[in-house]
């Protein structure tokens, strides 16, 4: 009988969940040139369902207070996790028929900028760009 011993020296990598808000555009918005669906997102680290529910509630309340959705300006592009407010566009509620929410588990790890602004993973390596 062979015995195998496994030693884990690394801390587990954090898991990330993308909470994606899907704004479904009505006929008025489509006639104004908006796409069929617009997306806003929040990325949550190591989340349980209680935290995810709170994020959905808080973000929904923010949309309601503004009577609009702030969304990534270039809807067809890859999600930019560090998007600034000036890189978003505001879509008023009168162009949106309803909003749904999707949860997407991210595979892989989010990089963070180091002191020189270079994106690095937790092990110090630079992420591969595809």
C-alpha positions in Angstrom: 0.0 0.0 0.0 1.3 3.4 -1.0 0.8 6.4 1.2 0.6 9.9 -0.4 1.1 13.0 1.7 0.1 16.3 0.5 1.3 19.5 2.1 -0.4 22.8 1.2 1.9 25.8 1.8 -0.2 28.4 0.0 -3.2 30.2 1.4 -6.3 29.6 -0.7 -6.8 32.1 -3.5 -9.8 34.4 -3.0 -12.9 33.6 -5.0 -14.7 36.4 -6.9 -18.3 36.6 -8.0 -19.5 39.1 -10.6 -22.9 40.4 -9.8 -24.2 41.5 -13.2 -27.2 43.8 -13.5 -28.9 43.4 -16.9 -31.0 46.5 -17.9 -33.4 45.4 -20.6 -34.1 48.3 -23.0 -37.6 49.3 -24.0 -38.7 50.3 -27.5 -38.0 54.0 -26.7 -34.4 53.3 -25.8 -33.9 51.0 -28.8 -35.2 53.7 -31.1 -32.7 56.1 -29.5 -29.8 53.7 -30.5 -29.3 51.8 -27.2 -28.5 48.0 -27.4 -31.1 45.5 -26.4 -29.5 44.9 -23.0 -27.0 47.0 -21.0 -24.8 45.8 -18.2 -23.6 47.1 -14.9 -21.6 45.0 -12.5 -20.1 44.7 -9.0 -17.3 42.3 -8.2 -17.5 40.7 -4.7 -14.6 38.8 -3.1 -15.2 35.7 -1.0 -19.0 36.3 -0.9 -21.7 34.2 0.7 -25.3 34.6 -0.4 -26.1 37.0 2.5 -23.4 39.4 1.2 -24.5 39.0 -2.4 -28.1 39.8 -1.5 -26.9 42.9 0.3 -24.9 44.0 -2.7 -27.9 43.5 -5.0 -30.2 45.4 -2.7 -27.7 48.3 -2.2 -27.0 48.6 -5.9 -30.7 48.4 -6.8 -31.4 51.2 -4.3 -28.7 53.3 -5.9 -30.3 52.8 -9.3 -33.7 53.7 -7.9 -32.4 56.9 -6.2 -30.7 58.0 -9.4 -33.7 56.8 -11.6 -31.0 55.5 -13.9 -28.3 52.8 -14.4 -24.6 53.7 -14.6 -23.1 51.3 -17.1 -19.7 50.7 -18.7 -19.5 53.0 -21.7 -18.2 50.4 -24.2 -20.7 47.6 -23.6 -19.1 45.1 -25.9 -15.6 45.3 -24.3 -14.1 43.1 -21.5 -15.2 44.2 -18.0 -12.8 46.7 -16.6 -12.7 46.1 -12.9 -11.1 49.4 -12.2 -13.4 51.6 -14.2 -13.8 55.2 -13.1 -17.0 57.1 -13.0 -16.0 59.2 -16.1 -15.8 55.9 -18.0 -19.4 55.1 -17.4 -22.6 56.4 -19.0 -25.9 57.0 -17.4 -29.0 55.4 -18.9 -32.3 56.9 -17.6 -35.0 54.6 -16.3 -37.4 55.7 -19.0 -35.3 53.7 -21.5 -35.3 50.5 -19.3 -38.2 48.1 -19.1 -36.8 46.0 -16.3 -33.6 44.8 -14.6 -32.5 41.3 -14.0 -29.4 40.0 -12.1 -27.0 37.2 -12.9 -24.2 35.8 -10.7 -21.1 34.7 -12.5 -18.2 33.0 -10.6 -14.9 34.2 -12.0 -12.3 31.5 -12.7 -8.8 32.7 -12.0 -7.5 35.5 -9.8 -7.9 39.3 -10.0 -4.6 41.1 -10.2 -3.8 44.2 -8.1 -1.4 47.0 -9.0 1.9 47.0 -7.0 3.7 50.2 -5.8 4.9 50.9 -9.3 1.4 50.4 -10.9 2.2 47.0 -12.5 -0.6 44.5 -12.2 0.5 41.4 -10.2 -1.1 38.3 -8.9 -0.7 37.2 -5.2 2.4 35.2 -6.0 4.1 38.2 -7.5 3.9 37.2 -11.2 2.3 39.4 -13.9 -1.0 38.0 -15.3 -0.9 36.8 -18.8 -2.7 39.0 -21.3 -4.7 37.2 -24.1 
